[in-house]
Amino acid sequence: MTFGAETDESGAHAQLDRFVEAGGTLIDTADVYSNGVSEQIIGRWFADRPSDVTEPVVLATKGRFPMDGSPNGNGLSARHLTRALDASLRRLGVDSVDLYQVHAFDPWTPLDETLRTLDGFIRAGKIRYYGLSNFTGWQLTKAVHVAHALNFAEPVTLQPQYSLLVREIEWEIVPAAQDAGLGLLPWSPLGGGWLSGKYKRDERPSGATRLGEDPDRGMEAYDRRGTDRTWDVIDAVQTIAEDRDVSMAEVALAWLTDRPAVTSTILGARTTEQLDNNLRAADLHLTDEETATLDAVSTPGASDYPYGEMGAQQRDRRLAGGR
């Protein structure tokens, strides 16, 4: 997502070179990233590199959101997805992508229309697999069951926001993905930079960081995310990082990558140096004690029922044969 916005083309190509050199295989983009420029940058990288470099790459992109002001240029209809995929393939300079993801649920389009369209893309050889992004548990489960009932290809991945600061997906979305056999591809694994240690308590961000340039930026806005729980998590990550003599980013990424159902973690670095820091997490595995510490401090608060203590007791009684 940084390509064409926070990272220019030469910097993006340097990151891609370093990534595949390190053994990375999944390159994930979307049509709306820099309004198509990210796909163009990746496409030119593919065109400029020999096949032995690009062949191992699993290329993924997404469609759903508007790229222009046309009245039907949004959503998961057959019309929009067909045009969106064709435009993505042109920008990427390829005949097909390995993984095509619907970027979010569309309540206005019948789900069977969306799934029929995606199944048709596979049959036409335009995509090899498809996945979902930002779906809730019930939306994911419905998509899997509708696809199965209609004998369509079924989704293989889910791309949700997931990090030590965003664990609510463990209540329903992660179990739904596990039940369906979907691999998780978490985005924003460092909480928009919070878990890298770049922001400080009682010190509003400034300078060349995402929140330094825009403290009110989306879900990661300083005043919204800067809660006591967030700072407690950051303190715990920092302690483990100092004990291990590694960066805070490595600790946060290692925790996430070893979570159940996570198959690949989406990195979004501005610079090659940041990417190198993140890649070192591949060789880091936390101890049971370190994991338990981070689990405890990052557990999101839940009301008594259905996810809190009373809900857990109710589920235990049911397992034991009670009401």
Secondary structure, 3 states (H helix, E strand, C coil): CCECCCECHHHHHHHHHHHHHCCCCEEECCCCHHHHHHHHHHHHHHHHCCHHHHCCCEEEEEECCCCCCCCCCCCCCHHHHHHHHHHHHHHHCCCCEEEEEECCCCCCCCHHHHHHHHHHHHHCCCEEEEEEECCCHHHHHHHHHHHHHCCCCCCCEEECECECCECHHHCCHHHHHHHHCCEECCECCCCCCHHHCCCECCECCCCCCHHHHCCCCHHHCHHHHCCHHHHHHHHHHHHHHHHHCCCHHHHHHHHHHCCCCECCCCCCCCCHHHHHHHHHHHHCCCCHHHHHHHHHHHCCCCCCCCCCHHHHHHHHHHHCCCC
